[in-house]
Amino acid sequence: MKSKYADWFKNMSTYGFTENEDYMTVSKNLENGGRIIEHFISVDMAKQICMIQRNEKGRRCGSRMLTRENTDSALQRSKTTNRAAALPETVTRGRRTAAG
């Protein structure tokens, strides 16, 4: 990144992100009288920022996040399918029997 952080973040914020929803700004006073501004961003905002960066690091990071998200989604679907398969047949059909 060649620009100053403050300029870069202001530029990223123009992509439709909302403060206190997508990110939080925290201002801290330093002992030497200076001030520092930090931003805490959501995972979704981080993903979107990675995808709009026009460099190799941004593409790699975005690709890793998408791979992780796809893996997590597949794992979640697998857990849901396995839970349904473990239920008694009478419940999975949506009917109750005297035993169920």
HELIX and SHEET records of a PDB file:
HELIX    1   1 TYR A    5  SER A   13  1                                   9    
HELIX    2   2 VAL A   43  ILE A   52  1                                  10    
HELIX    3   3 GLU A   56  ALA A   86  1                                  31    
HELIX    4   4 GLU A   89  THR A   92  1                                   4    
SHEET    1   A 2 TYR A  23  ASN A  29  0                                        
SHEET    2   A 2 ARG A  35  ILE A  41 -1                                        
END                                                                             
